[in-house]
Amino acid sequence: MQLIIATPKGSIKPVECDSVRLTVCDDAKGKNGGSYGIRKGHVKALFSLSSGEISAYLNNEKIFTAVTSKGFATVDEDKVTVVVEELIE
């Protein structure tokens, strides 16, 4: 699967991985969320993201990490696309 992160300043190179972990939010104010994992073959989905860490894994090893601002993520056909205001780290 691929992880793609886009910001108003551009996108990072797609990361080839077999799972992704996102920081999601639970309420309208973007608070009270947690971590959510996505594996290859996940159904289509849309997530609201809190500021926090996004990680990609390959064979259970972390191969990529970014700290981002709030935004959203979509899952579609083994592609996770994350759109955020900025990469913090």
N, C-alpha and C positions, 0 to 999 in steps of 0.2 A: 504494500500500500504506500501511498505518498502523503506526506505532510507538507502543506503549502501555507506560508504565513505572508499575508499582504498588509501593508500599511500605506498611508497616503504618500509616503516617500519611496515606495517600491516594495518588491517582494524578495524574500530570501530564496536561494536555490532549493528546489524541492528535495525533501529528505525521504529516502527509501527506507521503510521500516515495516515491522509487523504489528506494532501497537503504538498508541498515542495516549497520553494522559493529559487532561485539560483541567483547569480550575473553573468550575461553573458556579453560577449564582442561582439562588432559589426565589428571590422576591423582586418586586418591581424596582427597588432601590439598588439592586446589584449586590446584596449582602446575603449572609447565611448560607453560602454554598459549600461546596466541597470539591473533591477530586473525582473525576469521571474517566474511566478507561474505555478505549475503543480498540477493538481488534479487527484484523482482516475479516471481511465478510459481514460487518455490522450493517444493520438496516439503515436506510436513509434517515437522517435526523438533522435537527437544527438546535443549537445550544446557545444560550446567553452566557457570556464569559465574564468573570470577575478579573480584576488585576491579579496576576499571579503567574505561576510557572506552567509552561507547556513543555512536555518531554516526549521524546520519541525513543522507542526501544527496538532492538533487533536481537533475536535469540536471547531474550530476557536481560540484555545489557543496554544500559542507557547510552545512546549514541548522539543525542542532541538535547539541549535544554535552552530555553529562552524565557525571560521574564517579560511579560507584556502588560499593557494597560487593558482596560475592559474592551469588549467587542463581542463578536459572535463566531460560531464555527458551524460548518455544514459537513455532513458525511454523505458521500454519494459514490457508489461503485468503487470501493477501496481507495477513496481519496478523501482526506480531511483537509478542508480549506478553512483557514483561520483569518479573519479580518479584524484588525485591532487599530487603535489610534496610534500606538507607538510600541517599539521594542525598548524596554527599560534597560535590559542587559543583553 
